Structures are given as C-alpha cells and as structure tokens.
Amino acid sequence: MIKKIVGNIQNFMYNIGSKYFGKEKNKILMIGSYQKFGSIIKELKKNKNNIVIRGSTTVGRSLFRKDVDYFITFENSEDHIKKILRNINFVVTTNDIIPFEKNVIKIAHDMKINSLIVQHGYPTNLSIFQSIPITSTKIALWGELTKNFLIKGGAEKEKMVITGSPQFDDYVLRKPDKKENTLDKYNIPYSKNIILFTAQPLRYEVGIGHDRLTLDEHKEIFHNLFEVAKELNYFLIIKLHPSNEPGYSDILDLISARNYNNYLVIKHELADLFDLINICDISITYNSTTAIESMILKKPVITVNFSGRNDSINYAQYDCAINVTTKDTLKKSILDLINDKLIRDKLMIKANRFLKYSFYNLDGLSSQRVANLIISMINKN
C-alpha cells in the first residue's frame, strides 16, 4: 500500500513537472538500479541543463534522492511507454534482455529517440547478457574483453564504445580508512592474518545448468574455509550476499563453526565491502565480481570450486586468480601468498593485466566518459 502511494506521488510529480520542460533541456530517462547508475547521474547533474528521470515497472526511492529529478513507475504497455517517451529525448538502460527494457528501447527507436546500454555485469552467457543484433543506438562497454566477446557473438562493432566501468570508479577514487579503525569496528585482533570470503546468493534450489552453488556446495566451502583457518590460526570473515533465501540464523546453522572463535559472519547491510577488502590479506570467492574489486585494491584472489561445477566466469583462465579444488590446495595457496612475495607479486602483475584488458582505464573517470557519451549522442541527434 505504501509503495503504491509513493509510486502515485512520484508519477504525479513527473506529470506536473514534465509540462514545463524546456526544449533546451536534456530529458534523460534511465532504467536500471541506482547502484549501477548513481555515479553517472552525479556526473550528468553537474550540468543544470540535464534532467534525469529514473524509471521502472516497480516503485523506486528516487523521490528521496537529490540528484534524481523524477521517478516514473511504468506500466509495461506500448501506449504508456509512448506517452512517457513523448517528453524524453534520450534513454539509458543496463540491458536489452529483460522484456521491459527491450520494449522501451524498441519504442524509443521507432520514435527516433537515441538509446544507450551501459554494461552492468561480467560477460559470460551471451543469451542472458546481450541481444544480437544490439537493439540500442550504442552500447558502453567496460573494455576490450567485452568488446571481443560481443564481436565473437556476432554483434555490430560500430555500436560499441569503450568507456570503462562506472560502478568501479568509487573503488579507484575512495581513500581507505586506517586499518586499525576497521579492525576495531569489527572487533578483529590486530595480530591475525585475515581471510575474506564473499559468498554467492544462498538458494534452497538451484536450476539445472546454472553456475550458482547449492546449499551443500556452500556448506563444503564453509567447512573447508574454517578447517584451514583453524589450522593456520587465521581470522576468517564471511561476507554474505544481499539476496539470500535462508535467514541469518539458518545460515549460521549451515556454517556450523561453533568450535572456532576467530571468525565473523556479516550481513551485507552491515558490511562495508571496501573496508573489508582493505583489511584482508587474501580475498576468496567462487566467482563473484568481488574478485575484481579485490584486484583493484591490490589484494590477491583465490577462487574455490570444490564440486567441479562449471564456472562461467573462471577468473583463473586469465591467471589473475588462483583456483583451488581441495582443502589442501586451498591451505597451500594461502600460505604461498602470505609467505612468498615472488608468488604474490607475479599474481598481482597478471591481475593488473586482466584489469587493463577488462576495464580499459581504471582512472575513476568512467562515469564521466559515459555521461559525456550521453550528451554527445543527444547533441548529434
């Protein structure tokens, strides 16, 4: 009920405000999460001529954001989309796979409104990553890796613009807090080496052919992590994913590490991942993009795959991470990275090569490049 009221208020505010849009204004509709678009929006709003309108078929919270002018709760119907697009002169989305986004891009094209897809995730399965041919006017890509991936899949090279990844700008620009402050915040002993494990979403059921882990596979990872942490007397942090089906207490029961004290299982909403990566000595994951964030922050990465499940990302194929398949190789790899500077330095050199290939230029300016691309496409139309 509350969401419906908020949605009605936001739509009413847009309906009134849109009557007074000047022709000289850039009316930019952005469909996608604020997490993906926030840094781009901030760049766009540096120019008062840009009006930013976020939209979705679900109610958003942009009513409470100073850098978003309006939020529209859409009906996924051609008539409603056309009605909204009459006051829009540019559309930005994160994909053209989801039916609503695909529909908006198609209708915008029919109305001669330019559109831009901003890459939002790591390229793995083409069928769930990007439509071929590309339906938008242009697509902003993280780097050469995605460009080559799409060209191999038959996408049009002329529609691709490499900008880097806006969602990682903050990791490049943000200054880390003092390590002692973070250790104190989470009550972690100063003397311990720290292993950080970032978990995938925990699901009761996993579809066939999907590379998400089952609860049993998660349990095996947790068990091996705790066994190694105990044997090495290291501190283990498990950072949970934001979207888990089991509750926190059920996850703790699944982990069942009651006989070890040097660990922390932390909910997503209580964790600052940037700080956790900065205090860890080694970052471990199955195939999360937290591996990328860890490489950006100069932390060695280990990927774990004890079940032999097909890993659609497989960072180890680029030699930027060490993949382990047994508890013993996990322990050895951790010790090698902690004790052997040569092994650690070689891994970081390869991680930097991977980042350059995947993300163009990690200079903190990717959001600015995407914003500039949007404005240049509006001016050319």
C-alpha positions in Angstrom: 0.0 0.0 0.0 2.8 2.4 1.0 4.7 1.6 -2.2 1.6 2.3 -4.3 1.1 5.7 -2.6 4.8 6.6 -3.2 4.6 5.5 -6.8 1.5 7.6 -7.4 3.1 10.6 -5.8 6.2 10.3 -7.9 4.2 9.8 -11.1 2.1 12.9 -10.2 5.2 15.0 -9.6 6.5 13.9 -13.0 3.2 14.6 -14.8 3.1 18.1 -13.4 6.9 18.8 -13.9 7.0 17.5 -17.4 4.6 20.1 -18.6 7.3 22.8 -18.0 10.3 21.0 -19.6 12.0 23.5 -21.8 13.1 22.4 -25.3 16.7 23.3 -24.5 16.7 20.7 -21.6 18.2 17.2 -22.0 15.5 14.9 -20.7 17.3 11.6 -19.9 15.3 8.5 -18.9 17.5 6.0 -17.0 16.2 2.4 -16.5 18.3 0.4 -14.1 19.3 0.4 -10.4 20.8 3.4 -8.7 23.7 1.2 -7.7 24.6 0.9 -11.4 23.7 4.5 -12.5 24.4 6.6 -9.4 27.9 7.8 -10.4 26.7 8.6 -13.9 23.7 10.5 -12.6 26.0 12.6 -10.4 28.1 13.5 -13.4 25.1 14.4 -15.5 23.7 16.6 -12.7 26.8 18.8 -12.8 25.1 20.4 -15.7 21.7 22.0 -14.8 20.6 21.6 -18.3 20.3 17.8 -17.7 17.0 16.5 -16.3 17.4 12.9 -15.0 14.3 10.7 -14.8 14.6 7.2 -13.4 12.0 4.6 -14.4 11.0 1.1 -13.6 7.9 -1.1 -13.5 8.5 -1.3 -9.7 8.4 1.6 -7.3 11.7 3.2 -6.7 13.0 5.6 -4.0 14.3 8.5 -6.1 11.7 10.7 -4.5 14.2 10.9 -1.7 17.3 11.4 -3.8 18.5 15.0 -4.5 20.4 14.0 -7.7 17.3 12.5 -9.4 14.7 14.9 -10.7 11.8 12.4 -11.2 11.0 8.7 -10.9 8.3 7.1 -13.0 6.6 3.8 -12.2 5.8 2.4 -15.6 3.1 0.2 -16.9 4.7 -2.2 -19.4 2.4 -1.3 -22.2 3.2 0.3 -25.5 0.7 3.1 -25.0 2.0 4.0 -21.6 5.7 3.9 -22.7 4.9 6.0 -25.8 3.1 8.6 -23.6 6.2 8.9 -21.4 8.7 9.0 -24.2 7.0 12.0 -25.8 8.8 14.1 -23.2 12.1 12.2 -23.4 15.0 12.8 -25.8 17.4 10.0 -24.6 17.1 6.6 -23.0 19.7 4.7 -20.9 19.4 1.1 -19.8 21.6 -1.6 -18.4 20.4 -4.3 -20.9 18.0 -5.2 -23.7 17.3 -8.7 -22.5 14.6 -8.0 -19.8 11.3 -7.6 -21.7 10.5 -4.1 -20.3 13.9 -2.6 -21.1 13.8 -4.3 -24.5 10.4 -2.8 -25.2 11.4 0.7 -24.1 14.4 0.6 -26.5 12.3 -0.7 -29.4 9.7 2.0 -28.9 12.3 4.7 -28.5 13.9 3.6 -31.8 10.5 3.8 -33.5 10.1 7.3 -32.1 13.6 8.2 -33.3 14.9 8.6 -29.8 18.5 7.5 -29.3 19.4 5.0 -26.6 22.4 3.7 -24.8 23.0 0.4 -23.0 25.6 0.7 -20.2 27.3 -2.7 -19.4 26.3 -3.7 -15.9 27.8 -7.2 -15.4 30.6 -9.5 -16.4 30.2 -11.1 -19.9 29.5 -14.8 -19.6 26.5 -16.4 -21.3 25.7 -14.3 -24.4 22.0 -15.2 -24.4 21.4 -13.7 -21.0 24.0 -10.8 -21.4 23.1 -9.0 -24.6 20.8 -9.2 -27.6 22.4 -9.8 -31.0 21.9 -7.6 -33.0 22.3 -4.9 -30.4 18.9 -3.1 -30.3 20.1 0.2 -28.8 21.8 3.0 -30.7 25.1 2.4 -28.9 26.5 0.3 -26.0 29.0 1.5 -23.5 31.5 -1.3 -22.6 33.9 -1.9 -19.8 36.8 -2.9 -22.0 38.4 -5.0 -24.8 37.3 -8.3 -23.1 33.6 -7.5 -23.5 34.1 -6.0 -27.0 35.8 -9.1 -28.3 33.2 -11.3 -26.5 30.4 -9.5 -28.3 32.1 -9.4 -31.7 32.7 -13.1 -31.5 29.0 -13.5 -30.8 28.1 -11.5 -34.0 27.4 -8.0 -32.5 28.0 -4.9 -34.5 31.4 -3.3 -33.8 30.3 0.1 -34.8 27.8 0.3 -32.0 30.4 -0.3 -29.3 32.1 2.4 -27.3 34.6 1.5 -24.6 34.2 3.8 -21.6 35.4 1.6 -18.6 33.2 0.6 -15.8 31.4 3.4 -13.8 30.5 1.0 -11.0 34.2 0.7 -10.0 35.0 4.4 -10.1 34.4 4.6 -6.3 37.0 1.8 -5.7 39.6 3.8 -7.6 38.9 7.2 -6.0 38.0 6.3 -2.5 40.7 6.6 0.2 40.8 3.7 2.6 40.2 4.2 6.3 43.0 3.3 8.7 43.2 -0.5 9.1 43.1 -0.2 12.9 39.7 1.6 12.7 38.1 -1.1 10.7 39.6 -3.9 12.9 38.2 -2.1 16.0 34.8 -1.7 14.3 34.5 -5.4 13.8 36.4 -6.5 16.9 39.1 -8.3 14.9 42.5 -8.9 16.7 45.4 -6.8 15.3 47.8 -9.8 15.2 45.8 -12.1 12.9 46.2 -12.7 9.2 42.7 -12.2 7.7 41.0 -14.2 5.0 37.9 -12.7 3.4 35.3 -14.9 1.8 32.5 -13.2 -0.2 29.6 -15.6 -0.7 27.2 -16.1 -3.6 23.4 -15.9 -3.0 22.3 -18.9 -0.9 19.3 -20.6 -2.6 17.2 -23.6 -1.5 17.0 -24.7 -5.1 19.4 -24.1 -8.0 18.3 -24.5 -11.6 19.9 -27.1 -13.9 22.7 -25.6 -16.0 23.1 -22.6 -13.7 26.5 -21.9 -12.1 25.1 -20.8 -8.7 26.0 -23.1 -5.9 23.7 -25.4 -4.0 23.4 -25.2 -0.2 25.5 -28.4 0.1 28.2 -26.8 -2.1 28.2 -23.7 0.1 28.4 -25.9 3.2 31.5 -27.6 1.8 33.2 -24.3 1.1 32.4 -23.0 4.6 33.7 -26.3 6.1 37.0 -26.1 4.3 37.5 -22.4 5.0 37.0 -23.0 8.7 39.3 -26.0 8.8 42.1 -24.1 7.0 41.5 -21.0 9.2 41.8 -23.1 12.3 44.9 -24.9 11.2 46.6 -21.7 10.3 45.2 -19.7 13.2 43.9 -17.0 10.8 40.8 -14.8 11.2 38.0 -15.6 8.8 35.4 -13.1 7.6 32.4 -14.4 5.7 30.6 -11.5 4.0 27.1 -12.6 2.9 25.4 -11.8 -0.3 22.5 -9.3 -0.2 19.9 -11.7 -1.6 19.8 -15.0 0.4 16.7 -17.2 0.8 17.7 -18.7 4.2 17.6 -16.3 7.1 20.7 -15.2 9.0 20.3 -17.8 11.8 19.7 -20.6 9.3 22.9 -19.6 7.5 24.8 -19.7 10.8 23.5 -23.2 11.4 24.6 -24.2 7.9 28.1 -22.8 8.6 28.2 -24.6 12.0 31.5 -23.3 13.2 30.7 -23.2 16.9 34.2 -24.7 17.9 36.1 -21.7 16.4 36.2 -18.2 17.7 38.3 -16.2 15.2 35.6 -15.6 12.6 32.9 -13.1 11.6 29.8 -13.8 9.5 28.5 -10.4 8.5 25.3 -9.4 6.8 25.5 -7.4 3.6 23.7 -4.4 5.0 26.1 -4.3 8.0 29.3 -4.6 5.9 31.4 -2.0 4.1 32.9 -4.3 1.4 35.6 -1.7 0.5 36.8 -1.7 4.1 36.7 -5.4 4.4 38.8 -5.9 1.3 41.3 -3.3 2.5 41.9 -5.1 5.8 42.1 -8.7 4.4 45.4 -10.4 3.4 43.6 -12.7 0.9 40.3 -12.4 -0.8 38.4 -15.7 -1.6 35.3 -16.2 -3.7 33.7 -18.7 -6.0 33.1 -16.4 -9.0 31.8 -13.1 -7.6 32.7 -9.7 -9.0 34.2 -9.0 -5.6 37.3 -10.7 -7.1 37.5 -7.7 -9.4 37.1 -5.2 -6.6 39.8 -7.1 -4.7 42.2 -6.9 -7.6 41.6 -3.2 -7.9 42.5 -2.8 -4.2 45.7 -4.8 -4.8 44.6 -7.9 -2.9 45.5 -11.5 -4.1 42.5 -13.5 -5.1 41.8 -17.2 -4.7 38.7 -18.9 -6.3 37.3 -22.0 -4.7 35.5 -24.8 -6.6 35.3 -28.0 -4.6 32.4 -29.5 -6.5 33.7 -29.2 -10.1 30.7 -27.1 -11.1 31.1 -25.2 -14.4 32.2 -21.7 -13.6 31.0 -19.3 -16.3 33.5 -16.6 -15.3 36.6 -18.6 -14.3 39.0 -15.9 -13.4 41.8 -18.4 -13.2 41.8 -18.7 -17.0 43.3 -15.2 -17.1 45.9 -16.2 -14.5 44.7 -13.3 -12.3 43.5 -15.6 -9.5 44.5 -19.0 -8.1 41.8 -21.6 -8.4 41.7 -24.4 -5.8 39.6 -27.6 -5.8 40.6 -29.2 -2.5 41.1 -28.2 1.1 44.8 -29.0 0.9 45.4 -26.8 -2.2 43.5 -24.0 -0.5 45.8 -24.2 2.5 48.9 -24.3 0.4 47.8 -21.4 -1.8 47.1 -19.3 1.2 50.5 -20.0 2.7 52.2 -19.4 -0.6 50.6 -15.9 -1.0 51.2 -15.0 2.6 54.9 -16.1 2.8 56.2 -15.9 -0.8 56.5 -12.3 -2.1 57.5 -13.5 -5.5 54.4 -15.6 -6.0 52.2 -12.8 -4.7 53.9 -10.2 -6.9 53.6 -12.4 -10.0 49.8 -12.9 -9.3 49.3 -9.1 -8.9 51.1 -8.4 -12.2 48.7 -10.8 -14.0 45.8 -9.3 -12.1 46.7 -5.9 -13.4 46.9 -7.2 -17.0 43.4 -8.7 -16.6 42.1 -5.4 -15.2 43.5 -3.5 -18.1 42.1 -5.9 -20.7 38.7 -6.0 -18.9 38.2 -2.4 -17.8 40.0 0.0 -20.2 41.4 2.7 -17.9 40.8 2.4 -14.1 41.2 6.1 -13.5 38.0 6.9 -11.7 36.6 8.7 -14.8 34.4 6.0 -16.4 31.2 7.7 -15.1 32.4 10.9 -16.7 33.1 9.2 -20.0 29.6 7.6 -20.1 28.0 11.0 -19.2 29.9 12.7 -21.9 28.9 10.0 -24.4 25.2 10.5 -23.5 25.4 14.3 -24.1 27.3 13.9 -27.3 24.7 11.5 -28.6 21.9 13.9 -27.7 23.7 16.8 -29.4 24.2 14.7 -32.6 20.6 13.6 -32.8 
